Amino acid sequence: MDELMAMFFTPSTNYPSITIERIILSLTISFAIGLFLFFMYRKTFTGVIYNRAFNISIVLTALIVTLVVIPISSNVALSLGTIGALSIIRF
């Protein structure tokens, strides 16, 4: 238990580097999940007017979020700065 607490409070300084393969793999997985959501929304929509533009925006949002998260996940200082910037924008 003490070892788990020590690992939690002392994070690793060995962060993965950003490579082309990692970016392509992340975008591919994100695109596949976005397409899954696209087809599930289209199949299960029960409203009056189906809006295809909203459905496409689901896929684009998944890709944009992936592009934002990739650099944040590899740098602690950048992630803290992004959290700070988003909290300022929120208020």
N, C-alpha and C positions, 0 to 999 in steps of 0.2 A: 504494500500500500504506500509506503514511504517513497519507494522508487517511482511509482506512478505520479505521485504529487511532485516529486523533484523534476520529472520529465515535463510535467505540465507547466511548472513555474520557470523552467529554464529552457526556452525554445531553442531549437537547433539553428545554427548559423549557416548550415549547408542547404541553400535553396536551389531548386532546379533552374537551369539556365533556359532561356527562350531559344528554341531551335525551330527551323522551318518545319521539321517533321512534327514537332509538338503542336505548332500552330495549325497545320493542315489536319492533323488528327482531331484536334479540339473542334475546329470548324466543321469537319465532316460529321462528328458525333452530334454536335449542336444542330446542324442542318437536318440530320436524320430524326432527332427528337422533335424539331420544329415541324417537319413534314408529318410526323405521327400526330402531333396536335392539330395540324391543318386538316388531315383526313378525319380525325375523330370529331372535330368541331363540325365539319361539313356533314358527316353522317348522323350526328346526334342533334343537330340544330332543329328546334321545334317552333321557332318564332314565325312571324308573319313574313318578314323581308330578310332574306339571306344577303349579307354584305360580304362579298368576296375580298374587298379591300381590307377589311378588318382581319380576315383570315390570313391574308398574305402578310399583314403587319405582325402577326404572331411569329411567323418564320423569321422575318427580318429582325424582330426584337431579340429572338434567341441568338442570332448571329452577332448582333451588336453587343449584347451582354457578354458573349464569349470573348469578343475582341477587347472589351474593357477589363475583364477578369484575368486574362492571360498575363498582362504585365503586372497587375496588382499581386498575383499569386507568387511572383518570383522576387519581390522586393518588399521588405517590411516597411521601410520608410515611405515608399510610394503608396502602400496600402493605407498607412496611417494618414498620410496627406490627403488621399482621396476620401477617406471617411470624414476628415475634418472639413473638406470642401463641400461634401454632400450635406453635412450637418449645417453648415452656414447657409447653403441654398435652401434648405428646408425651412429655416426661420427667416 
